[in-house]
Amino acid sequence: MDKTAIELDEEKLKFFISGPLLLQKRRSVIYWKDVQDIEFVSPVRRSAIILFIMTDGGDNAGISTKYISGNDKEIYDTVMKYYKKG
């Protein structure tokens, strides 16, 4: 059964993934206004990580693309489109 991993809109990103896929502080909602930058990290032989650099200077968050359907780079590009709109 397919489940929703992330939802994007012009205000925020919501993710419904739990477990070791998150980096540093757990955030289920990331508001674009709180994001300073987004990076694409692609380790060798592993799923990519989309890293959110937060404006507060700490508590960055990241999600693995492992359980998100689609090409890693296309997922990142889609996230960036929403981030730039926000």
trRosetta pair geometry for C-beta under 8 A, 3 or more apart (Angstrom, degrees):
i j d omega theta_ij theta_ji phi_ij phi_ji
2 69 7.5 -4 -141 -41 121 136
3 16 7.0 -116 145 104 110 133
4 7 6.3 19 170 -54 131 94
4 16 5.8 70 98 28 83 142
5 15 6.5 -9 155 -148 64 87
5 16 6.2 -143 -149 55 26 88
5 17 5.5 25 -157 -55 85 105
5 67 5.4 165 -108 113 135 92
5 68 4.5 -140 85 -94 155 76
5 69 7.6 164 7 2 129 72
6 13 6.1 -14 -169 -173 113 96
6 14 6.7 155 -157 82 59 51
6 15 4.6 -24 -101 -100 83 83
6 16 7.2 -163 -77 15 36 77
6 17 7.6 -26 -58 -14 81 106
6 63 7.2 104 -74 135 129 169
6 68 6.2 -2 7 -110 110 124
7 13 7.3 159 82 -158 50 49
7 14 4.6 -3 55 56 98 102
7 15 7.8 -172 22 -78 63 40
7 16 7.9 54 -8 -20 94 106
8 12 7.8 -154 -143 102 47 45
8 13 5.3 -12 -104 -108 76 77
8 14 8.0 -159 -71 25 34 67
8 78 7.0 177 15 144 165 99
8 79 6.7 -148 -98 -111 142 57
8 82 4.4 -112 176 -70 123 168
9 12 6.2 16 56 50 88 65
9 82 7.0 110 92 -150 9 125
10 32 7.7 -67 164 7 44 147
10 82 6.7 -138 -99 -156 37 81
10 85 5.0 -88 -128 123 87 117
10 86 5.4 162 176 -87 57 71
11 31 6.4 -37 160 -139 76 84
11 32 6.6 -150 -180 16 26 105
11 86 6.2 133 -110 -127 19 108
12 29 5.5 -1 177 -172 139 94
12 30 6.3 155 -160 80 82 45
12 31 4.8 -44 -98 -102 98 55
12 32 6.4 -135 -87 -15 39 78
12 86 7.6 115 -52 -118 33 144
13 29 7.3 158 82 -155 50 49
13 30 4.7 -6 57 58 98 99
13 32 7.6 100 -14 -61 86 78
13 79 6.7 19 -96 -138 143 96
13 82 6.9 118 -72 104 94 142
14 28 6.4 15 -156 152 76 74
14 29 5.1 -17 -103 -102 77 77
14 30 8.0 -173 -78 22 34 65
15 28 6.4 -136 64 -153 64 52
15 30 7.9 20 -1 1 102 102
15 63 5.7 -149 -117 -98 171 148
16 28 7.5 50 -89 -152 44 98
17 21 5.1 -51 144 72 128 146
17 22 7.3 160 101 -53 100 91
17 63 6.2 110 51 -146 140 110
17 64 7.6 -143 148 50 159 83
17 67 5.9 146 -114 65 122 132
18 21 7.7 112 115 34 11 106
18 22 7.8 -28 -142 -16 37 120
19 22 7.6 139 78 4 40 89
21 63 6.1 27 143 -153 105 62
21 64 4.2 -108 -153 23 94 110
21 66 6.6 -130 -116 37 118 117
21 67 7.1 -64 -95 14 158 115
22 26 5.3 60 129 -106 163 71
22 27 7.7 165 -151 29 130 63
22 61 6.6 -36 -162 -159 96 85
22 62 6.6 141 -160 70 47 62
22 63 6.5 -16 -101 -95 64 61
23 49 6.8 65 -32 -170 131 136
23 51 6.7 -20 48 -115 151 89
23 60 6.8 -21 107 107 112 91
23 61 6.4 142 67 -163 81 33
23 62 3.5 25 22 38 122 112
24 59 6.2 172 142 -150 125 42
24 60 5.5 82 42 69 153 68
24 61 6.3 -118 70 -92 101 44
24 62 7.2 85 22 10 92 92
25 59 4.2 -5 11 -154 145 92
25 60 7.6 133 30 61 94 30
25 61 6.1 -71 74 -81 78 88
26 61 7.6 82 -143 -124 16 111
27 30 5.4 76 127 -70 135 84
27 52 7.9 -79 56 66 145 143
27 59 7.9 104 -50 156 118 105
27 61 4.4 -62 24 -92 122 157
30 34 6.8 -131 -170 71 68 113
30 35 6.4 59 164 -62 110 114
30 52 5.6 -64 -153 -155 154 173
30 61 6.1 -147 -85 65 127 143
31 34 4.7 77 71 7 91 107
31 35 7.5 -164 95 -17 48 88
31 86 7.8 178 174 -179 61 142
32 35 5.5 -58 -152 26 41 115
32 82 7.1 -138 -78 135 132 82
32 83 5.4 171 -130 -135 109 57
32 85 7.8 -90 -121 75 173 65
32 86 2.9 52 81 116 165 155
33 55 8.0 -53 141 2 54 145
33 86 6.7 -121 -45 151 64 109
34 54 5.7 -12 151 -148 91 91
34 55 5.5 -131 -166 23 48 106
34 56 7.1 -8 -164 -21 97 97
35 38 6.4 11 174 -55 132 91
35 52 5.4 -75 -122 -163 110 101
35 53 7.0 91 -165 69 71 55
35 54 6.3 -62 -108 -109 47 51
35 55 6.8 39 77 -27 2 90
35 83 6.3 -75 87 -141 147 112
36 53 4.8 -68 65 110 101 96
36 54 6.3 70 1 144 96 12
36 55 4.6 140 -57 -81 93 64
37 53 4.3 7 57 49 85 125
38 50 6.4 -5 -174 -177 106 92
38 51 6.9 153 -160 80 54 53
38 52 5.7 -18 -107 -104 80 60
38 53 7.1 -149 -75 17 30 81
38 76 7.8 169 139 -159 119 87
38 79 6.5 -157 176 125 160 117
38 80 6.3 -157 74 -92 138 79
38 83 5.8 -116 -11 -81 140 171
39 50 7.6 160 80 -159 47 46
39 51 4.4 -15 60 61 96 108
39 53 6.8 63 -11 -27 103 107
40 48 6.2 -13 -171 -176 85 127
40 49 7.8 150 -161 78 41 51
40 50 6.3 -18 -104 -106 62 66
40 51 7.7 -159 -70 20 16 84
40 72 7.9 120 -163 149 112 100
40 73 7.3 52 -162 -115 153 64
40 76 4.6 28 -99 -137 122 155
41 48 6.5 150 80 -165 51 71
41 49 4.4 -15 64 60 107 98
41 50 7.8 -170 24 -78 79 20
41 51 5.7 52 -10 -18 117 119
41 62 7.6 -12 28 -147 127 140
42 48 4.6 -28 -98 -106 75 94
42 49 7.9 -165 -73 23 36 66
42 72 6.7 110 -108 132 108 149
43 46 4.2 3 82 49 112 120
43 48 7.7 167 20 -107 66 41
43 49 7.4 41 -8 -3 100 106
47 64 4.8 75 98 -178 127 100
47 65 5.0 -158 176 63 107 74
47 66 3.7 -123 -30 -68 168 78
47 72 6.8 177 -164 -96 68 123
48 64 7.3 147 84 -154 41 57
48 65 4.7 19 61 15 88 127
48 72 3.8 113 8 -165 133 131
48 73 7.6 130 -37 -58 167 52
48 75 7.6 163 71 62 128 121
48 76 6.9 -68 130 -48 147 121
49 62 4.9 22 175 172 110 126
49 63 7.0 165 -153 82 66 31
49 64 5.5 -37 -98 -96 75 59
49 65 7.4 -142 -81 -7 27 82
50 62 6.3 169 83 -154 45 72
50 63 5.4 -8 54 57 96 83
50 65 6.8 88 -19 -55 98 95
50 75 7.2 -116 -47 120 133 104
50 76 5.6 -179 -97 -105 110 83
50 79 5.8 66 -157 41 154 171
51 60 6.3 18 -178 162 92 124
51 61 7.7 166 -155 92 52 39
51 62 4.3 -21 -104 -99 65 111
52 60 6.1 173 85 -166 61 77
52 61 4.7 -4 54 64 114 83
52 62 6.5 -172 14 -79 72 51
53 60 5.5 -24 -111 -116 45 118
54 57 7.4 -67 93 13 84 21
54 58 7.1 -39 69 72 116 31
54 59 5.8 -24 39 84 151 80
54 60 5.6 -162 2 -98 92 54
54 61 7.0 66 -46 3 114 87
56 59 6.5 -1 78 44 123 108
63 68 7.8 70 137 -31 120 132
64 67 7.2 67 95 12 97 81
65 68 4.9 -76 -155 46 63 113
65 70 7.9 -87 -172 76 114 82
65 72 4.7 137 81 -119 163 81
65 75 5.1 147 -127 65 123 158
65 76 7.7 -62 -72 -45 137 84
68 75 5.4 92 114 -124 135 146
70 74 5.2 -107 163 83 116 118
70 75 5.2 139 90 -60 119 93
71 74 4.1 75 68 11 99 111
71 75 6.8 -166 86 -13 48 83
72 75 5.8 -56 -153 31 29 112
72 76 6.6 26 153 -15 64 106
73 76 5.6 -52 -150 38 35 113
73 77 6.2 37 151 -21 66 105
74 77 5.5 -50 -143 37 33 114
74 78 6.4 37 154 -21 64 103
75 78 5.8 -55 -153 34 29 111
75 79 6.6 30 150 -18 63 105
76 79 5.7 -54 -150 36 32 112
76 80 6.3 32 152 -20 66 107
77 80 5.6 -54 -147 37 32 114
77 81 6.6 40 152 -26 64 100
78 81 5.7 -47 -151 26 34 114
78 82 6.9 27 154 -10 63 102
79 82 6.1 -61 -157 39 33 106
79 83 6.2 35 148 -23 68 110
80 83 5.3 -52 -141 37 34 116
80 84 6.2 33 160 -19 67 105
81 84 6.1 -58 -150 36 26 107
81 85 6.6 26 151 -19 61 107
82 85 5.6 -56 -150 34 35 113
82 86 6.3 38 154 -28 66 108
83 86 5.9 -57 -152 28 29 115
